[in-house]
C-alpha cells in the first residue's frame, strides 16, 4: 500500500532522476504515469515496451510493472499519480455518468497506453495539479480520468490476471531479468536462467509463465527488441551491428522479430528519431 498525504485521498509525485532501475513490483493502487523527459523500457505483466517523452500509461491494481531507463540516459523526469477506485467513495463509479471511467479502470488490469498527442495536451494539467487547493486537486484528478476514459488507449499486456508476487518472487524475477539484460548478445538458455533462479528448468518454466504470463523465449525476444529500439534511437550504429548487440546474428530474423512486435521495420523505426 502506498501512503497518501493527510490532506487528500490519493498521491502525486514528480520525479527527476539520473537513472531509473528495474524494480519489479505491484501495489493496491491504480497508477498513472506521464514521462516528461528520458528514454527507456517499461515492463507491464507479459509486455515489454519503450518509453520516451509524452508516454502516458495507466497501470491497474496488482498489475506487475516497472520502468528502466536506457544506459545512455542521464535524466528521467516523470509524474506519477496513485489512487484507489474508491478515492471519492465506494459508489461513485456505479453512477451512469461514470460508466466509461469504470470500464477504463477495469481495462487497466492489463495496462493502457494513451495517445501521445493527448498526453501532451494533458501535461500542463498534470504538472500543475498539486498547485491547486486540496479540494480542487481531487476534482481535477477526476476530470483528468474522465478525459482519459473518453479516449480509446491501447492495452499493453496480453493478460490482466497475475499472481500476487511475494518478496521472494520479486527478488527472483529481478535476478532473472538482470541476467537476461546482461546477456542479450549471447545465448540465453533455459538451463542457465533456471540456475540463476535456483530452480530446476521444468519448475522455472512453470514459475516464469505463471508470474510473467509468457514463455522465457518470448520474453527474451521482447527484451531484445526493446533494447534494439533504444539503440536505434541513438543512430550511431548500423542496423546489422545493433542486431548483433542484442543477440540476433541473422539480420533477416531480427527484421522479422522487430516487425512482428513493432508493426514496422527497424529502419522505419530509426527514421522516426533520426530524420
Helices and strands as residue ranges (DSSP letters): E 11-17, E 30-37, E 40-44, E 47-51, E 56-59, E 65-69, E 76-83, G 92-94, G 96-98, H 99-107, G 108-110, E 112-114, H 116-128, G 129-131, H 134-149, E 154-155, H 167-182, H 190-196, H 201-212, H 216-234, H 239-245, H 251-262, H 266-273
